[in-house]
Amino acid sequence: MEERLQKIIARAGVASRRHAEHLILTGQVAVNGQVVTELGTKADIEHDHIRVSGKLLRPQERNVYVILHKPAGVVSTMSDPEGRTTLAAFLQGVHGRVFPVGRLEYHAAGLVLLTNDGELTNRMMRAHGLPQAYLCKIDGTLNESTAREMERRCSVRMHRAKGMPSGWWEVTTTEASSDAFRQAMLASGNPVDKMRRVGLANLTLDRLGPGEYRHLTQEEVAKLEHAVARAERGESGLPRPAQERSASGSRRRVKSRRPSRTAKRRPPRR
């Protein structure tokens, strides 16, 4: 699509639009080898060779955001020196190079976010308060008391998964890795048999089957950026820690400091 040269130059980050106009007027911009000095000139950065002060402008890579349902036994990278199956095997049809944001353990399945948005990736890797939700098949007879103990030890939230057979629990955490939780459960005599990440911030697997992917909508990207901003401010959105609950599992009530309706008001001083 053709656009005014000064707009193309400004969007490429070379100069402000006003400075770009100055560059054009002073003969420092060339299109397909021809110097351009008229401000109304248009070009298409996808097809035309545009040089500013001798440097070729390259079209900006469009941001791509994809969530993939990683099967268990797949390495969360785009290549593997040991020849194991990687995420790249399931991304046929995705245009542009994308990379996973963080890693999901080899033995775990579930949601993986991939993108070429380097800025968002860096922010997500630094923001340790993004909630992650897992569905876990836990062997043994895990009771509520042990679950509350795991909450305290591993900084997670646990409750029985709705609509799932006995033994399935939903575990929400803000930790970057689920290995610590898996090891703690093994030590308690309740090993995690299966683990699937079903949520990351505002993103969910929905009906994606193992090995399937889909592109995020603009609304989902905007909500993800909002969730990252909240995590950067220390707002994880998780319930209060289990330590703040009473032994019976109910939340402690905070006594109101409002004065009683029957309290008499003191007469004003004269």
C-alpha positions in Angstrom: 0.0 0.0 0.0 1.4 3.4 -1.0 1.9 6.0 1.7 3.6 9.4 1.9 7.3 9.1 2.3 7.5 11.1 5.5 5.0 8.8 7.1 6.9 5.7 6.1 10.2 7.2 7.4 8.7 8.2 10.7 7.1 4.8 11.3 10.4 3.1 10.6 11.8 5.1 13.5 14.4 6.9 11.5 13.2 10.4 12.2 10.1 12.3 13.3 7.7 13.2 10.5 8.8 16.8 10.5 12.5 15.8 10.3 11.6 13.3 7.6 10.2 16.2 5.6 13.5 18.0 6.0 15.4 14.9 4.8 13.2 14.8 1.7 13.5 18.5 0.9 17.3 18.3 1.2 17.6 15.4 -1.2 18.6 12.7 1.4 15.8 10.3 0.4 15.8 8.1 -2.7 13.2 5.8 -4.1 14.3 3.0 -6.5 17.5 4.9 -7.1 15.9 8.2 -7.8 16.3 11.1 -5.4 13.0 12.5 -4.2 12.5 16.2 -3.1 8.7 16.5 -3.3 6.8 16.1 0.0 3.7 14.6 -1.7 5.6 11.6 -3.1 4.2 8.2 -2.2 5.8 4.8 -2.1 5.2 1.2 -0.9 7.8 0.0 1.5 6.8 -3.6 0.7 7.8 -3.2 -3.0 10.0 -0.1 -3.4 13.6 0.4 -2.3 13.6 3.4 -0.1 17.0 4.8 1.2 17.4 7.5 3.8 20.9 9.0 4.0 22.1 5.9 2.1 20.5 3.4 4.4 17.8 1.0 3.1 14.5 1.0 4.9 13.2 -2.5 5.6 9.5 -3.3 6.1 8.6 -3.8 9.7 7.8 -7.3 10.7 4.2 -7.7 11.8 3.7 -9.0 15.3 2.4 -12.5 15.5 0.8 -14.1 18.6 0.0 -17.8 18.7 -1.1 -20.2 21.5 -0.2 -23.9 21.0 -1.5 -26.9 22.9 1.9 -28.6 23.4 1.7 -32.4 23.8 3.6 -34.0 26.5 7.0 -35.3 25.5 7.7 -32.2 23.3 10.6 -29.8 23.9 9.5 -26.2 24.4 12.0 -24.8 21.8 12.1 -24.3 18.1 15.1 -26.6 17.6 16.8 -29.4 19.5 20.4 -30.7 19.1 19.2 -34.1 20.3 16.7 -34.4 17.6 13.6 -34.5 19.9 10.3 -33.2 18.7 10.0 -29.4 19.1 7.2 -26.8 18.9 8.2 -26.1 15.3 6.7 -29.4 14.2 3.2 -28.1 15.0 3.4 -24.6 13.6 3.0 -25.3 9.9 1.2 -22.3 8.3 2.4 -19.7 10.8 4.0 -16.9 8.8 7.1 -15.3 10.3 9.5 -16.5 13.0 8.0 -17.0 16.4 9.5 -18.1 19.7 8.0 -19.5 22.9 7.6 -17.1 25.9 9.2 -19.2 28.6 9.2 -22.9 28.6 6.7 -25.6 29.6 8.4 -28.7 31.1 9.1 -31.6 28.7 6.7 -34.0 30.5 3.9 -31.4 30.8 1.3 -30.6 28.2 -0.7 -27.5 27.6 -0.7 -23.9 26.7 2.4 -22.3 25.2 2.5 -18.7 23.9 4.7 -18.0 20.9 5.3 -14.6 19.4 7.9 -12.4 17.6 7.0 -9.4 19.9 10.4 -9.1 21.7 9.2 -6.3 23.9 6.2 -8.2 25.3 8.3 -11.3 25.7 10.8 -9.5 27.8 8.1 -7.9 30.0 6.4 -11.3 30.5 9.7 -12.9 31.5 10.4 -10.2 34.1 6.8 -10.1 35.4 6.7 -13.0 37.9 3.1 -12.4 39.0 1.3 -13.7 35.9 -1.1 -16.4 37.0 -0.9 -19.8 35.4 -3.5 -22.5 35.7 -2.8 -26.3 35.5 -5.0 -29.3 35.5 -3.3 -32.0 37.5 -4.0 -35.7 37.9 -2.7 -36.5 41.4 -2.3 -40.1 42.5 -3.0 -41.2 46.0 -5.7 -39.9 48.3 -5.0 -36.2 48.5 -7.3 -34.6 51.1 -8.1 -31.0 51.8 -5.7 -30.8 54.7 -2.7 -31.8 52.5 -3.9 -29.5 49.7 -3.9 -26.6 52.1 -0.3 -27.5 53.2 0.8 -27.6 49.6 -0.7 -24.1 49.2 1.5 -22.8 52.0 4.6 -24.6 50.9 4.5 -24.0 47.2 2.6 -20.6 46.9 -0.2 -22.2 44.9 -4.0 -22.3 45.0 -5.7 -25.7 44.8 -9.3 -26.9 44.4 -10.9 -30.0 42.9 -11.4 -29.6 39.2 -15.1 -29.3 38.2 -16.5 -31.7 35.7 -13.4 -34.0 36.0 -13.1 -37.5 37.5 -11.8 -38.0 41.0 -8.1 -37.2 41.4 -8.1 -34.1 39.1 -7.2 -30.8 40.7 -6.9 -27.3 39.3 -3.7 -25.6 40.5 -3.1 -21.9 40.1 0.4 -20.4 40.6 2.4 -17.4 39.7 5.7 -19.2 39.7 7.7 -19.5 36.5 8.2 -23.3 36.9 5.9 -26.1 38.1 8.8 -28.4 39.0 8.8 -27.3 42.7 5.1 -28.2 43.0 5.6 -31.5 41.4 8.5 -32.4 43.7 6.6 -31.3 46.8 3.7 -33.5 45.8 5.9 -36.5 45.3 7.5 -35.9 48.7 4.0 -35.8 50.3 3.1 -39.2 48.9 0.8 -37.8 46.3 2.8 -37.8 43.0 1.5 -35.8 40.0 0.7 -38.3 37.3 -0.4 -35.8 34.6 -0.1 -32.0 34.3 -1.6 -29.7 31.7 -1.4 -26.0 31.6 -4.8 -24.6 30.7 -4.4 -20.9 31.4 -1.8 -18.2 31.3 -2.9 -14.7 32.4 -6.1 -14.1 30.4 -5.3 -16.9 27.8 -7.0 -20.3 27.9 -6.7 -23.4 25.8 -10.5 -23.5 25.1 -11.1 -26.4 22.7 -7.6 -26.7 21.3 -6.5 -30.3 21.0 -2.9 -31.5 21.5 -0.8 -30.2 18.7 -3.3 -27.6 17.6 -2.7 -23.8 17.6 -4.6 -20.6 16.9 -3.8 -16.9 16.5 -4.8 -14.4 19.2 -7.3 -11.7 18.5 -6.4 -8.1 19.0 -8.7 -8.0 22.1 -6.8 -10.9 23.6 -3.5 -9.2 23.0 -4.7 -6.0 24.6 -6.0 -7.9 27.7 -2.6 -9.8 27.9 -0.7 -6.5 27.9 -3.0 -5.3 30.6 -2.4 -8.4 32.7 1.4 -8.0 32.2 1.1 -4.4 33.4 -0.8 -5.6 36.5 1.9 -8.2 37.2 4.6 -5.6 36.9 2.8 -3.6 39.6 2.7 -6.6 41.8 -1.0 -7.3 41.3 -1.3 -11.0 40.6 -5.0 -11.3 40.9 -4.7 -14.5 43.0 -6.7 -15.1 46.2 -5.1 -14.2 49.5 -2.5 -16.7 50.8 -3.8 -19.8 52.6 -2.1 -18.6 55.8 -4.7 -15.9 56.0 -7.5 -18.4 56.3 -8.7 -20.0 59.4 -8.2 -23.7 60.2 -11.7 -24.4 59.0 -10.9 -23.0 55.6 -13.1 -20.0 55.8 -11.7 -16.5 55.6 -11.2 -14.5 58.8 -13.6 -11.7 59.2 -12.3 -8.3 59.9 -14.1 -6.4 62.6 -15.7 -3.3 61.3 -14.5 -0.1 62.9 -17.7 1.8 62.2 -19.3 3.2 65.3 -22.4 1.5 66.5 -25.7 3.0 65.5 -26.7 3.0 69.2 -23.6 4.9 70.3 -24.5 8.3 71.6 -22.9 11.3 70.1 -21.0 13.6 72.3 -22.6 17.1 72.6 -20.6 19.8 70.9 -18.4 21.9 73.1 -19.6 25.4 73.9 
